Every structure is written in C-alpha cells, then in structure tokens.
Amino acid sequence: MEIILGKRLKELRTEKGFTQQEVADYFKISSVTYLRYEKAQREPSLELLVKFACFFGVTTDYLLGLES
C-alpha cells in the first residue's frame, strides 16, 4: 500500500505544480523526509496523512490506494 501512497503524493504534487521543497516547507518537514514519503521509504503518521489529503483535496482512501 505504501508504494501507491508515494506514487499518489508525487502525482498530486506535480499536478498542482509544487516542488518537493514547497510541500515540505508547508508541512514544516524536511525535504528529505517528504522525498522518502514519495519514494515509499518512509510512512507518514496518520495525522500527516490526513493533512496531505486535505492539502491535495483528496481522501485518505485515495492516497492509500483504496479508491480510484
């Protein structure tokens, strides 16, 4: 499931025209940490997952690959 999360984060970020650094700055995390989320090398906390969903205007189920 985490592989889908990374792909979806990257897809949404690029669709919105944001850089990894801009997203990281918005959430007050390092760009390396955000990069690891996109590369499925690390999983965000539940709280951050919800914040990502709100930021990108999607559901957590979508981010996790449970819905299309």
PDB file of N, CA, C and O in Angstrom:
ATOM      1  N   MET A   1       0.823  -1.198   0.000  1.00  0.00           N
ATOM      2  CA  MET A   1       0.000   0.000   0.000  1.00  0.00           C
ATOM      3  C   MET A   1       0.868   1.262   0.000  1.00  0.00           C
ATOM      4  O   MET A   1       0.501   2.264  -0.614  1.00  0.00           O
ATOM      5  N   GLU A   2       1.995   1.221   0.672  1.00  0.00           N
ATOM      6  CA  GLU A   2       2.820   2.419   0.764  1.00  0.00           C
ATOM      7  C   GLU A   2       3.381   2.847  -0.588  1.00  0.00           C
ATOM      8  O   GLU A   2       3.648   4.029  -0.799  1.00  0.00           O
ATOM      9  N   ILE A   3       3.565   1.886  -1.516  1.00  0.00           N
ATOM     10  CA  ILE A   3       4.057   2.246  -2.843  1.00  0.00           C
ATOM     11  C   ILE A   3       3.028   3.122  -3.547  1.00  0.00           C
ATOM     12  O   ILE A   3       3.381   4.106  -4.197  1.00  0.00           O
ATOM     13  N   ILE A   4       1.760   2.762  -3.417  1.00  0.00           N
ATOM     14  CA  ILE A   4       0.692   3.566  -4.017  1.00  0.00           C
ATOM     15  C   ILE A   4       0.672   4.954  -3.393  1.00  0.00           C
ATOM     16  O   ILE A   4       0.506   5.949  -4.098  1.00  0.00           O
ATOM     17  N   LEU A   5       0.838   5.029  -2.082  1.00  0.00           N
ATOM     18  CA  LEU A   5       0.859   6.327  -1.407  1.00  0.00           C
ATOM     19  C   LEU A   5       1.932   7.227  -2.008  1.00  0.00           C
ATOM     20  O   LEU A   5       1.654   8.383  -2.326  1.00  0.00           O
ATOM     21  N   GLY A   6       3.126   6.731  -2.165  1.00  0.00           N
ATOM     22  CA  GLY A   6       4.212   7.524  -2.737  1.00  0.00           C
ATOM     23  C   GLY A   6       3.909   8.001  -4.138  1.00  0.00           C
ATOM     24  O   GLY A   6       4.152   9.158  -4.478  1.00  0.00           O
ATOM     25  N   LYS A   7       3.374   7.102  -4.953  1.00  0.00           N
ATOM     26  CA  LYS A   7       3.028   7.469  -6.329  1.00  0.00           C
ATOM     27  C   LYS A   7       1.944   8.537  -6.354  1.00  0.00           C
ATOM     28  O   LYS A   7       2.002   9.484  -7.138  1.00  0.00           O
ATOM     29  N   ARG A   8       0.957   8.369  -5.484  1.00  0.00           N
ATOM     30  CA  ARG A   8      -0.141   9.337  -5.453  1.00  0.00           C
ATOM     31  C   ARG A   8       0.339  10.699  -4.961  1.00  0.00           C
ATOM     32  O   ARG A   8      -0.067  11.726  -5.505  1.00  0.00           O
ATOM     33  N   LEU A   9       1.193  10.723  -3.946  1.00  0.00           N
ATOM     34  CA  LEU A   9       1.725  12.002  -3.460  1.00  0.00           C
ATOM     35  C   LEU A   9       2.479  12.729  -4.571  1.00  0.00           C
ATOM     36  O   LEU A   9       2.304  13.931  -4.772  1.00  0.00           O
ATOM     37  N   LYS A  10       3.307  11.995  -5.279  1.00  0.00           N
ATOM     38  CA  LYS A  10       4.089  12.605  -6.363  1.00  0.00           C
ATOM     39  C   LYS A  10       3.176  13.092  -7.482  1.00  0.00           C
ATOM     40  O   LYS A  10       3.345  14.196  -8.000  1.00  0.00           O
ATOM     41  N   GLU A  11       2.210  12.259  -7.848  1.00  0.00           N
ATOM     42  CA  GLU A  11       1.263  12.619  -8.909  1.00  0.00           C
ATOM     43  C   GLU A  11       0.494  13.893  -8.555  1.00  0.00           C
ATOM     44  O   GLU A  11       0.389  14.804  -9.376  1.00  0.00           O
ATOM     45  N   LEU A  12      -0.037  13.956  -7.351  1.00  0.00           N
ATOM     46  CA  LEU A  12      -0.807  15.125  -6.924  1.00  0.00           C
ATOM     47  C   LEU A  12       0.073  16.368  -6.830  1.00  0.00           C
ATOM     48  O   LEU A  12      -0.338  17.459  -7.226  1.00  0.00           O
ATOM     49  N   ARG A  13       1.272  16.197  -6.311  1.00  0.00           N
ATOM     50  CA  ARG A  13       2.189  17.337  -6.171  1.00  0.00           C
ATOM     51  C   ARG A  13       2.520  17.925  -7.535  1.00  0.00           C
ATOM     52  O   ARG A  13       2.492  19.143  -7.712  1.00  0.00           O
ATOM     53  N   THR A  14       2.834  17.064  -8.500  1.00  0.00           N
ATOM     54  CA  THR A  14       3.194  17.574  -9.822  1.00  0.00           C
ATOM     55  C   THR A  14       1.988  18.175 -10.547  1.00  0.00           C
ATOM     56  O   THR A  14       2.126  19.163 -11.267  1.00  0.00           O
ATOM     57  N   GLU A  15       0.798  17.575 -10.355  1.00  0.00           N
ATOM     58  CA  GLU A  15      -0.422  18.133 -10.955  1.00  0.00           C
ATOM     59  C   GLU A  15      -0.690  19.548 -10.440  1.00  0.00           C
ATOM     60  O   GLU A  15      -1.142  20.415 -11.189  1.00  0.00           O
ATOM     61  N   LYS A  16      -0.411  19.771  -9.166  1.00  0.00           N
ATOM     62  CA  LYS A  16      -0.649  21.085  -8.554  1.00  0.00           C
ATOM     63  C   LYS A  16       0.495  22.064  -8.836  1.00  0.00           C
ATOM     64  O   LYS A  16       0.374  23.258  -8.560  1.00  0.00           O
ATOM     65  N   GLY A  17       1.603  21.558  -9.385  1.00  0.00           N
ATOM     66  CA  GLY A  17       2.724  22.418  -9.738  1.00  0.00           C
ATOM     67  C   GLY A  17       3.642  22.782  -8.577  1.00  0.00           C
ATOM     68  O   GLY A  17       4.333  23.799  -8.626  1.00  0.00           O
ATOM     69  N   PHE A  18       3.653  21.963  -7.542  1.00  0.00           N
ATOM     70  CA  PHE A  18       4.514  22.215  -6.383  1.00  0.00           C
ATOM     71  C   PHE A  18       5.810  21.438  -6.490  1.00  0.00           C
ATOM     72  O   PHE A  18       5.854  20.357  -7.078  1.00  0.00           O
ATOM     73  N   THR A  19       6.862  21.995  -5.919  1.00  0.00           N
ATOM     74  CA  THR A  19       8.105  21.247  -5.773  1.00  0.00           C
ATOM     75  C   THR A  19       8.048  20.467  -4.466  1.00  0.00           C
ATOM     76  O   THR A  19       7.214  20.744  -3.604  1.00  0.00           O
ATOM     77  N   GLN A  20       8.930  19.503  -4.327  1.00  0.00           N
ATOM     78  CA  GLN A  20       9.012  18.762  -3.064  1.00  0.00           C
ATOM     79  C   GLN A  20       9.343  19.720  -1.924  1.00  0.00           C
ATOM     80  O   GLN A  20       8.807  19.588  -0.823  1.00  0.00           O
ATOM     81  N   GLN A  21      10.214  20.672  -2.182  1.00  0.00           N
ATOM     82  CA  GLN A  21      10.601  21.625  -1.154  1.00  0.00           C
ATOM     83  C   GLN A  21       9.418  22.476  -0.702  1.00  0.00           C
ATOM     84  O   GLN A  21       9.270  22.739   0.491  1.00  0.00           O
ATOM     85  N   GLU A  22       8.581  22.906  -1.632  1.00  0.00           N
ATOM     86  CA  GLU A  22       7.423  23.717  -1.274  1.00  0.00           C
ATOM     87  C   GLU A  22       6.436  22.939  -0.392  1.00  0.00           C
ATOM     88  O   GLU A  22       5.902  23.475   0.578  1.00  0.00           O
ATOM     89  N   VAL A  23       6.207  21.682  -0.739  1.00  0.00           N
ATOM     90  CA  VAL A  23       5.306  20.862   0.074  1.00  0.00           C
ATOM     91  C   VAL A  23       5.914  20.638   1.453  1.00  0.00           C
ATOM     92  O   VAL A  23       5.229  20.760   2.468  1.00  0.00           O
ATOM     93  N   ALA A  24       7.193  20.313   1.483  1.00  0.00           N
ATOM     94  CA  ALA A  24       7.887  20.092   2.758  1.00  0.00           C
ATOM     95  C   ALA A  24       7.826  21.341   3.629  1.00  0.00           C
ATOM     96  O   ALA A  24       7.557  21.254   4.827  1.00  0.00           O
ATOM     97  N   ASP A  25       8.071  22.485   3.039  1.00  0.00           N
ATOM     98  CA  ASP A  25       8.021  23.745   3.795  1.00  0.00           C
ATOM     99  C   ASP A  25       6.622  23.998   4.355  1.00  0.00           C
ATOM    100  O   ASP A  25       6.480  24.438   5.495  1.00  0.00           O
ATOM    101  N   TYR A  26       5.599  23.724   3.563  1.00  0.00           N
ATOM    102  CA  TYR A  26       4.224  23.935   4.004  1.00  0.00           C
ATOM    103  C   TYR A  26       3.910  23.106   5.247  1.00  0.00           C
ATOM    104  O   TYR A  26       3.245  23.575   6.170  1.00  0.00           O
ATOM    105  N   PHE A  27       4.398  21.871   5.254  1.00  0.00           N
ATOM    106  CA  PHE A  27       4.124  20.971   6.379  1.00  0.00           C
ATOM    107  C   PHE A  27       5.202  21.017   7.467  1.00  0.00           C
ATOM    108  O   PHE A  27       5.147  20.276   8.449  1.00  0.00           O
ATOM    109  N   LYS A  28       6.179  21.903   7.270  1.00  0.00           N
ATOM    110  CA  LYS A  28       7.262  22.074   8.249  1.00  0.00           C
ATOM    111  C   LYS A  28       7.999  20.759   8.520  1.00  0.00           C
ATOM    112  O   LYS A  28       8.274  20.394   9.664  1.00  0.00           O
ATOM    113  N   ILE A  29       8.308  20.065   7.419  1.00  0.00           N
ATOM    114  CA  ILE A  29       9.132  18.867   7.486  1.00  0.00           C
ATOM    115  C   ILE A  29      10.301  19.070   6.530  1.00  0.00           C
ATOM    116  O   ILE A  29      10.257  19.960   5.681  1.00  0.00           O
ATOM    117  N   SER A  30      11.336  18.262   6.659  1.00  0.00           N
ATOM    118  CA  SER A  30      12.479  18.424   5.757  1.00  0.00           C
ATOM    119  C   SER A  30      12.119  17.890   4.372  1.00  0.00           C
ATOM    120  O   SER A  30      11.255  17.026   4.226  1.00  0.00           O
ATOM    121  N   SER A  31      12.794  18.419   3.371  1.00  0.00           N
ATOM    122  CA  SER A  31      12.538  17.955   2.008  1.00  0.00           C
ATOM    123  C   SER A  31      12.949  16.490   1.856  1.00  0.00           C
ATOM    124  O   SER A  31      12.353  15.758   1.066  1.00  0.00           O
ATOM    125  N   VAL A  32      13.955  16.062   2.602  1.00  0.00           N
ATOM    126  CA  VAL A  32      14.389  14.661   2.561  1.00  0.00           C
ATOM    127  C   VAL A  32      13.290  13.750   3.105  1.00  0.00           C
ATOM    128  O   VAL A  32      13.038  12.677   2.557  1.00  0.00           O
ATOM    129  N   THR A  33      12.643  14.180   4.180  1.00  0.00           N
ATOM    130  CA  THR A  33      11.549  13.392   4.744  1.00  0.00           C
ATOM    131  C   THR A  33      10.423  13.261   3.722  1.00  0.00           C
ATOM    132  O   THR A  33       9.899  12.168   3.509  1.00  0.00           O
ATOM    133  N   TYR A  34      10.052  14.375   3.091  1.00  0.00           N
ATOM    134  CA  TYR A  34       8.984  14.306   2.088  1.00  0.00           C
ATOM    135  C   TYR A  34       9.392  13.421   0.916  1.00  0.00           C
ATOM    136  O   TYR A  34       8.584  12.635   0.422  1.00  0.00           O
ATOM    137  N   LEU A  35      10.631  13.542   0.472  1.00  0.00           N
ATOM    138  CA  LEU A  35      11.135  12.704  -0.613  1.00  0.00           C
ATOM    139  C   LEU A  35      10.984  11.225  -0.255  1.00  0.00           C
ATOM    140  O   LEU A  35      10.612  10.414  -1.104  1.00  0.00           O
ATOM    141  N   ARG A  36      11.270  10.879   0.988  1.00  0.00           N
ATOM    142  CA  ARG A  36      11.146   9.484   1.423  1.00  0.00           C
ATOM    143  C   ARG A  36       9.691   9.012   1.413  1.00  0.00           C
ATOM    144  O   ARG A  36       9.431   7.831   1.182  1.00  0.00           O
ATOM    145  N   TYR A  37       8.754   9.904   1.655  1.00  0.00           N
ATOM    146  CA  TYR A  37       7.337   9.533   1.541  1.00  0.00           C
ATOM    147  C   TYR A  37       7.008   9.209   0.083  1.00  0.00           C
ATOM    148  O   TYR A  37       6.337   8.216  -0.199  1.00  0.00           O
ATOM    149  N   GLU A  38       7.475  10.036  -0.830  1.00  0.00           N
ATOM    150  CA  GLU A  38       7.199   9.800  -2.248  1.00  0.00           C
ATOM    151  C   GLU A  38       7.887   8.543  -2.763  1.00  0.00           C
ATOM    152  O   GLU A  38       7.354   7.868  -3.644  1.00  0.00           O
ATOM    153  N   LYS A  39       9.035   8.224  -2.241  1.00  0.00           N
ATOM    154  CA  LYS A  39       9.771   7.039  -2.690  1.00  0.00           C
ATOM    155  C   LYS A  39       9.399   5.788  -1.903  1.00  0.00           C
ATOM    156  O   LYS A  39      10.007   4.732  -2.079  1.00  0.00           O
ATOM    157  N   ALA A  40       8.394   5.911  -1.033  1.00  0.00           N
ATOM    158  CA  ALA A  40       7.914   4.789  -0.212  1.00  0.00           C
ATOM    159  C   ALA A  40       9.019   4.204   0.662  1.00  0.00           C
ATOM    160  O   ALA A  40       9.056   2.998   0.907  1.00  0.00           O
ATOM    161  N   GLN A  41       9.912   5.065   1.127  1.00  0.00           N
ATOM    162  CA  GLN A  41      10.968   4.641   2.038  1.00  0.00           C
ATOM    163  C   GLN A  41      10.589   4.930   3.483  1.00  0.00           C
ATOM    164  O   GLN A  41      11.273   4.514   4.419  1.00  0.00           O
ATOM    165  N   ARG A  42       9.495   5.646   3.642  1.00  0.00           N
ATOM    166  CA  ARG A  42       9.019   6.028   4.970  1.00  0.00           C
ATOM    167  C   ARG A  42       7.508   6.253   4.891  1.00  0.00           C
ATOM    168  O   ARG A  42       6.996   6.644   3.842  1.00  0.00           O
ATOM    169  N   GLU A  43       6.797   6.010   5.984  1.00  0.00           N
ATOM    170  CA  GLU A  43       5.349   6.232   6.019  1.00  0.00           C
ATOM    171  C   GLU A  43       5.026   7.420   6.922  1.00  0.00           C
ATOM    172  O   GLU A  43       5.578   7.535   8.016  1.00  0.00           O
ATOM    173  N   PRO A  44       4.131   8.306   6.467  1.00  0.00           N
ATOM    174  CA  PRO A  44       3.753   9.435   7.316  1.00  0.00           C
ATOM    175  C   PRO A  44       2.861   8.971   8.465  1.00  0.00           C
ATOM    176  O   PRO A  44       2.227   7.919   8.391  1.00  0.00           O
ATOM    177  N   SER A  45       2.824   9.765   9.514  1.00  0.00           N
ATOM    178  CA  SER A  45       1.903   9.482  10.617  1.00  0.00           C
ATOM    179  C   SER A  45       0.475   9.629  10.102  1.00  0.00           C
ATOM    180  O   SER A  45       0.240  10.222   9.049  1.00  0.00           O
ATOM    181  N   LEU A  46      -0.462   9.089  10.849  1.00  0.00           N
ATOM    182  CA  LEU A  46      -1.878   9.206  10.479  1.00  0.00           C
ATOM    183  C   LEU A  46      -2.284  10.677  10.404  1.00  0.00           C
ATOM    184  O   LEU A  46      -3.014  11.081   9.498  1.00  0.00           O
ATOM    185  N   GLU A  47      -1.813  11.464  11.349  1.00  0.00           N
ATOM    186  CA  GLU A  47      -2.126  12.892  11.368  1.00  0.00           C
ATOM    187  C   GLU A  47      -1.617  13.578  10.098  1.00  0.00           C
ATOM    188  O   GLU A  47      -2.333  14.378   9.497  1.00  0.00           O
ATOM    189  N   LEU A  48      -0.395  13.270   9.693  1.00  0.00           N
ATOM    190  CA  LEU A  48       0.166  13.888   8.497  1.00  0.00           C
ATOM    191  C   LEU A  48      -0.538  13.376   7.243  1.00  0.00           C
ATOM    192  O   LEU A  48      -0.733  14.134   6.293  1.00  0.00           O
ATOM    193  N   LEU A  49      -0.914  12.124   7.230  1.00  0.00           N
ATOM    194  CA  LEU A  49      -1.650  11.570   6.101  1.00  0.00           C
ATOM    195  C   LEU A  49      -2.956  12.332   5.881  1.00  0.00           C
ATOM    196  O   LEU A  49      -3.313  12.651   4.747  1.00  0.00           O
ATOM    197  N   VAL A  50      -3.656  12.618   6.960  1.00  0.00           N
ATOM    198  CA  VAL A  50      -4.901  13.397   6.877  1.00  0.00           C
ATOM    199  C   VAL A  50      -4.612  14.804   6.361  1.00  0.00           C
ATOM    200  O   VAL A  50      -5.369  15.337   5.550  1.00  0.00           O
ATOM    201  N   LYS A  51      -3.533  15.397   6.824  1.00  0.00           N
ATOM    202  CA  LYS A  51      -3.158  16.742   6.359  1.00  0.00           C
ATOM    203  C   LYS A  51      -2.813  16.727   4.873  1.00  0.00           C
ATOM    204  O   LYS A  51      -3.187  17.647   4.145  1.00  0.00           O
ATOM    205  N   PHE A  52      -2.103  15.693   4.413  1.00  0.00           N
ATOM    206  CA  PHE A  52      -1.808  15.567   2.986  1.00  0.00           C
ATOM    207  C   PHE A  52      -3.103  15.491   2.183  1.00  0.00           C
ATOM    208  O   PHE A  52      -3.240  16.153   1.154  1.00  0.00           O
ATOM    209  N   ALA A  53      -4.052  14.685   2.654  1.00  0.00           N
ATOM    210  CA  ALA A  53      -5.320  14.537   1.947  1.00  0.00           C
ATOM    211  C   ALA A  53      -6.054  15.873   1.839  1.00  0.00           C
ATOM    212  O   ALA A  53      -6.565  16.219   0.774  1.00  0.00           O
ATOM    213  N   CYS A  54      -6.104  16.609   2.922  1.00  0.00           N
ATOM    214  CA  CYS A  54      -6.766  17.928   2.905  1.00  0.00           C
ATOM    215  C   CYS A  54      -6.040  18.894   1.977  1.00  0.00           C
ATOM    216  O   CYS A  54      -6.676  19.613   1.206  1.00  0.00           O
ATOM    217  N   PHE A  55      -4.736  18.913   2.046  1.00  0.00           N
ATOM    218  CA  PHE A  55      -3.915  19.806   1.227  1.00  0.00           C
ATOM    219  C   PHE A  55      -4.145  19.553  -0.263  1.00  0.00           C
ATOM    220  O   PHE A  55      -4.293  20.493  -1.044  1.00  0.00           O
ATOM    221  N   PHE A  56      -4.173  18.278  -0.650  1.00  0.00           N
ATOM    222  CA  PHE A  56      -4.321  17.931  -2.060  1.00  0.00           C
ATOM    223  C   PHE A  56      -5.778  17.784  -2.496  1.00  0.00           C
ATOM    224  O   PHE A  56      -6.050  17.568  -3.677  1.00  0.00           O
ATOM    225  N   GLY A  57      -6.723  17.900  -1.551  1.00  0.00           N
ATOM    226  CA  GLY A  57      -8.136  17.842  -1.894  1.00  0.00           C
ATOM    227  C   GLY A  57      -8.624  16.456  -2.272  1.00  0.00           C
ATOM    228  O   GLY A  57      -9.487  16.305  -3.137  1.00  0.00           O
ATOM    229  N   VAL A  58      -8.069  15.443  -1.620  1.00  0.00           N
ATOM    230  CA  VAL A  58      -8.481  14.065  -1.878  1.00  0.00           C
ATOM    231  C   VAL A  58      -8.765  13.387  -0.539  1.00  0.00           C
ATOM    232  O   VAL A  58      -8.570  13.983   0.521  1.00  0.00           O
ATOM    233  N   THR A  59      -9.224  12.142  -0.597  1.00  0.00           N
ATOM    234  CA  THR A  59      -9.466  11.397   0.637  1.00  0.00           C
ATOM    235  C   THR A  59      -8.221  10.604   1.014  1.00  0.00           C
ATOM    236  O   THR A  59      -7.343  10.361   0.186  1.00  0.00           O
ATOM    237  N   THR A  60      -8.167  10.211   2.272  1.00  0.00           N
ATOM    238  CA  THR A  60      -7.063   9.347   2.702  1.00  0.00           C
ATOM    239  C   THR A  60      -7.166   7.998   1.990  1.00  0.00           C
ATOM    240  O   THR A  60      -6.146   7.384   1.679  1.00  0.00           O
ATOM    241  N   ASP A  61      -8.385   7.537   1.732  1.00  0.00           N
ATOM    242  CA  ASP A  61      -8.550   6.281   0.994  1.00  0.00           C
ATOM    243  C   ASP A  61      -7.910   6.373  -0.389  1.00  0.00           C
ATOM    244  O   ASP A  61      -7.287   5.418  -0.855  1.00  0.00           O
ATOM    245  N   TYR A  62      -8.064   7.515  -1.039  1.00  0.00           N
ATOM    246  CA  TYR A  62      -7.429   7.696  -2.340  1.00  0.00           C
ATOM    247  C   TYR A  62      -5.909   7.634  -2.216  1.00  0.00           C
ATOM    248  O   TYR A  62      -5.246   6.948  -2.994  1.00  0.00           O
ATOM    249  N   LEU A  63      -5.362   8.347  -1.245  1.00  0.00           N
ATOM    250  CA  LEU A  63      -3.904   8.340  -1.059  1.00  0.00           C
ATOM    251  C   LEU A  63      -3.376   6.930  -0.800  1.00  0.00           C
ATOM    252  O   LEU A  63      -2.283   6.575  -1.242  1.00  0.00           O
ATOM    253  N   LEU A  64      -4.157   6.138  -0.085  1.00  0.00           N
ATOM    254  CA  LEU A  64      -3.718   4.788   0.265  1.00  0.00           C
ATOM    255  C   LEU A  64      -4.035   3.751  -0.807  1.00  0.00           C
ATOM    256  O   LEU A  64      -3.696   2.576  -0.663  1.00  0.00           O
ATOM    257  N   GLY A  65      -4.685   4.190  -1.879  1.00  0.00           N
ATOM    258  CA  GLY A  65      -4.978   3.273  -2.970  1.00  0.00           C
ATOM    259  C   GLY A  65      -6.221   2.426  -2.744  1.00  0.00           C
ATOM    260  O   GLY A  65      -6.413   1.414  -3.418  1.00  0.00           O
ATOM    261  N   LEU A  66      -7.062   2.830  -1.803  1.00  0.00           N
ATOM    262  CA  LEU A  66      -8.280   2.075  -1.519  1.00  0.00           C
ATOM    263  C   LEU A  66      -9.441   2.500  -2.411  1.00  0.00           C
ATOM    264  O   LEU A  66     -10.465   1.818  -2.471  1.00  0.00           O
ATOM    265  N   GLU A  67      -9.283   3.623  -3.100  1.00  0.00           N
ATOM    266  CA  GLU A  67     -10.282   4.076  -4.080  1.00  0.00           C
ATOM    267  C   GLU A  67      -9.542   4.768  -5.208  1.00  0.00           C
ATOM    268  O   GLU A  67      -8.418   5.243  -5.049  1.00  0.00           O
ATOM    269  N   SER A  68     -10.216   4.809  -6.366  1.00  0.00           N
ATOM    270  CA  SER A  68      -9.608   5.410  -7.560  1.00  0.00           C
ATOM    271  C   SER A  68      -9.929   6.883  -7.671  1.00  0.00           C
ATOM    272  O   SER A  68      -9.495   7.540  -8.617  1.00  0.00           O
TER     273      SER A  68
END
